[in-house]
Amino acid sequence: MANLWYLSPSDQDGNIGINGYGTEMEQMNLLLDAITPHLDRCGVTYFRAAKSTPIDDRPAEANKMMADYYLALHSNAGGNGGAWGPIAFYHTGGKALAERLIQELAATGQKTNRASSVQSRPGLFELRAPEATACLLEVDFHDSAVGVEFLTTRRADAAEAIAKAVVAIDGRSWVPEVPVDPRDQAVTWGLFPKETNWNGALTRQEAAEVLVAFKALLGRG
């Protein structure tokens, strides 16, 4: 039987970062948007907490579902601009997940000046309340320029690292993402015929046809 992962992105819409970061809630949901396609591709079963579900209600929801793992995603603050890097908090059986998350993030070259990136914190609500194996990941500091740079411009790297950790702990194999050939995509969208000579130049007529097809594709034709 497959494991069920309960994924809980921060709901802190009043926790605002620096340098255009926006809110913790917004950024962690964007991060989860980038994580879930990897999980789908690798066959991980998960439930994503709704934005409208307060954090206080999420452990009970996960317990009702009999989730096997509970992963909370947050960004950190309180370093006065001088702290950066990930911290993974765990309770009881969550240590292996916490360690793997930090290992995968470190492999991206993420900068850190944390003395201890894996910490036991059994008193945290999102760790003690779920019956599942639980981990709370502070991906980086949003009150630090270094942290915000990683959280925003390197979101894809963070998402892949977190997904790799989940896939590994779930006991599955990582399935690499297959790049989409832009020519195949253009044919699928109907912008070019399948027999297109990709090395040839477009005539004005052909360019006009592509533009018309593209406008129709956008729903404005």
C-alpha positions as CSV (number, residue, x, y, z in Angstrom):
1,M,0.0,0.0,0.0
2,A,1.3,3.4,-1.0
3,N,2.3,6.0,1.6
4,L,0.2,9.1,1.9
5,W,2.1,12.4,2.3
6,Y,0.3,15.4,3.8
7,L,1.9,18.5,2.5
8,S,1.4,21.7,4.5
9,P,2.7,25.0,3.1
10,S,2.7,28.0,5.4
11,D,-0.5,29.9,5.9
12,Q,1.3,33.0,7.3
13,D,0.0,35.7,5.0
14,G,1.2,38.5,7.3
15,N,4.8,37.3,7.5
16,I,6.5,39.5,4.9
17,G,10.0,39.1,3.6
18,I,12.5,41.6,2.2
19,N,13.6,42.5,-1.4
20,G,10.2,41.9,-2.9
21,Y,9.8,38.4,-1.4
22,G,6.1,39.0,-0.6
23,T,4.5,36.8,2.0
24,E,5.6,33.4,3.4
25,M,2.3,31.9,2.5
26,E,2.5,33.0,-1.1
27,Q,6.1,31.8,-1.5
28,M,5.6,28.5,0.1
29,N,2.6,27.8,-2.1
30,L,4.7,28.7,-5.1
31,L,7.4,26.3,-4.0
32,L,4.8,23.5,-3.5
33,D,3.5,24.3,-7.0
34,A,7.0,23.5,-8.3
35,I,7.4,20.4,-6.1
36,T,4.2,18.5,-6.9
37,P,4.9,17.8,-10.6
38,H,8.1,15.9,-9.5
39,L,6.0,13.9,-7.1
40,D,3.4,13.1,-9.7
41,R,6.1,12.0,-12.1
42,C,7.7,9.7,-9.5
43,G,4.4,8.2,-8.3
44,V,4.3,9.7,-4.8
45,T,0.8,9.8,-3.3
46,Y,0.1,13.1,-1.5
47,F,-2.5,15.5,-0.3
48,R,-1.9,19.2,-0.4
49,A,-3.5,21.3,2.4
50,A,-5.8,23.9,1.1
51,K,-4.9,27.6,1.6
52,S,-8.2,28.0,3.4
53,T,-7.3,25.3,6.0
54,P,-5.6,26.9,9.0
55,I,-2.5,25.3,10.2
56,D,-4.2,24.6,13.5
57,D,-6.6,22.3,11.7
58,R,-4.2,20.5,9.4
59,P,-2.8,17.8,11.8
60,A,-6.3,16.7,12.6
61,E,-7.1,16.5,8.8
62,A,-3.9,14.5,8.2
63,N,-4.8,12.2,11.1
64,K,-8.2,11.6,9.7
65,M,-6.7,10.6,6.4
66,M,-4.2,8.4,8.3
67,A,-1.3,10.1,6.5
68,D,2.0,8.3,6.8
69,Y,4.1,11.5,6.5
70,Y,3.5,15.1,7.4
71,L,5.7,17.7,5.7
72,A,5.4,21.4,6.6
73,L,7.1,24.0,4.4
74,H,8.0,27.4,5.8
75,S,10.5,30.2,5.3
76,N,12.4,31.5,8.3
77,A,12.9,34.9,10.0
78,G,14.6,36.3,13.0
79,G,18.2,36.3,11.8
80,N,18.3,40.1,11.4
81,G,19.6,39.6,7.9
82,G,22.6,37.7,9.0
83,A,21.3,34.2,9.0
84,W,20.6,32.0,6.0
85,G,20.3,28.4,5.0
86,P,17.7,25.6,5.7
87,I,16.7,24.1,9.0
88,A,14.7,20.9,9.2
89,F,12.9,20.2,12.5
90,Y,11.7,16.7,13.4
91,H,9.9,14.8,16.0
92,T,10.7,11.1,16.8
93,G,10.7,9.2,13.5
94,G,11.1,12.2,11.3
95,K,14.9,12.5,11.7
96,A,15.7,10.5,8.5
97,L,13.4,12.7,6.4
98,A,14.9,15.9,8.0
99,E,18.4,14.7,7.2
100,R,17.6,13.8,3.7
101,L,15.9,17.2,3.0
102,I,19.1,19.0,4.2
103,Q,21.3,16.6,2.2
104,E,19.4,17.3,-1.0
105,L,19.3,21.0,-0.5
106,A,23.0,21.1,0.3
107,A,23.6,19.3,-3.0
108,T,22.2,22.3,-4.9
109,G,24.9,24.5,-3.5
110,Q,22.5,26.4,-1.3
111,K,24.5,28.7,1.1
112,T,24.2,28.2,4.8
113,N,25.7,29.6,8.0
114,R,23.7,27.4,10.3
115,A,25.7,25.5,12.9
116,S,23.0,22.8,13.1
117,S,20.6,22.3,10.2
118,V,18.8,19.2,11.6
119,Q,17.2,19.7,15.0
120,S,14.8,17.8,17.2
121,R,11.9,20.0,18.1
122,P,9.1,17.8,19.5
123,G,7.2,20.7,21.0
124,L,6.3,22.4,17.6
125,F,2.6,22.0,16.9
126,E,3.0,20.7,13.4
127,L,5.4,18.0,14.7
128,R,3.7,16.8,17.9
129,A,0.1,17.0,16.7
130,P,0.2,14.8,13.6
131,E,0.2,11.0,14.1
132,A,2.3,10.7,11.0
133,T,6.1,10.9,10.7
134,A,6.5,14.6,10.8
135,C,9.1,17.2,9.6
136,L,9.0,21.0,9.4
137,L,11.4,22.5,6.9
138,E,12.4,26.1,7.1
139,V,13.7,26.3,3.6
140,D,15.7,29.5,4.1
141,F,15.5,32.9,5.8
142,H,13.2,35.5,4.2
143,D,14.7,38.4,6.2
144,S,18.1,37.7,4.6
145,A,19.1,38.8,1.1
146,V,21.0,35.6,0.7
147,G,18.0,33.5,1.7
148,V,15.5,35.5,-0.4
149,E,17.8,35.0,-3.5
150,F,17.7,31.3,-3.0
151,L,13.9,31.2,-2.3
152,T,13.0,33.2,-5.3
153,T,15.5,32.9,-8.2
154,R,16.4,29.3,-7.3
155,R,12.9,28.0,-6.5
156,A,13.2,25.3,-9.1
157,D,16.4,23.9,-7.5
158,A,14.8,24.0,-4.0
159,A,11.7,22.2,-5.3
160,E,13.6,19.5,-7.0
161,A,15.8,18.9,-3.9
162,I,12.8,18.7,-1.6
163,A,11.0,16.3,-4.1
164,K,14.1,14.1,-4.3
165,A,14.1,13.8,-0.5
166,V,10.4,12.9,-0.4
167,V,10.8,10.3,-3.2
168,A,13.8,8.7,-1.5
169,I,12.1,8.4,1.9
170,D,9.0,7.1,0.2
171,G,11.2,4.3,-1.2
172,R,10.7,5.2,-4.8
173,S,13.2,5.8,-7.6
174,W,13.8,9.3,-9.0
175,V,12.5,9.7,-12.5
176,P,14.3,12.5,-14.3
177,E,12.3,15.1,-16.0
178,V,12.3,14.8,-19.8
179,P,12.8,18.1,-21.5
180,V,10.1,19.1,-23.9
181,D,11.3,19.5,-27.5
182,P,10.0,22.9,-28.5
183,R,9.4,21.7,-32.1
184,D,7.2,18.9,-30.9
185,Q,5.3,21.3,-28.6
186,A,4.7,23.7,-31.5
187,V,3.3,20.9,-33.6
188,T,1.1,19.7,-30.8
189,W,-0.3,23.3,-30.4
190,G,-1.0,23.4,-34.1
191,L,1.4,26.3,-34.8
192,F,3.4,24.2,-37.4
193,P,2.6,21.2,-39.5
194,K,4.3,17.9,-38.6
195,E,6.2,17.9,-41.9
196,T,7.9,21.4,-41.2
197,N,11.4,21.8,-42.5
198,W,13.0,23.2,-39.3
199,N,16.1,24.4,-41.1
200,G,14.3,26.5,-43.6
201,A,13.3,30.1,-43.4
202,L,9.7,31.2,-42.9
203,T,7.9,33.1,-45.7
204,R,5.8,36.1,-44.8
205,Q,2.7,34.0,-45.5
206,E,3.9,31.2,-43.2
207,A,4.8,33.7,-40.4
208,A,1.3,35.3,-40.7
209,E,-0.3,31.8,-40.4
210,V,1.8,31.1,-37.3
211,L,0.8,34.4,-35.7
212,V,-2.9,33.8,-36.4
213,A,-2.7,30.3,-35.0
214,F,-0.9,31.6,-31.9
215,K,-3.5,34.3,-31.3
216,A,-6.2,31.6,-31.6
217,L,-4.3,29.4,-29.2
218,L,-4.4,32.3,-26.6
219,G,-8.1,32.4,-27.0
220,R,-8.2,35.8,-28.5
221,G,-8.9,34.9,-32.1
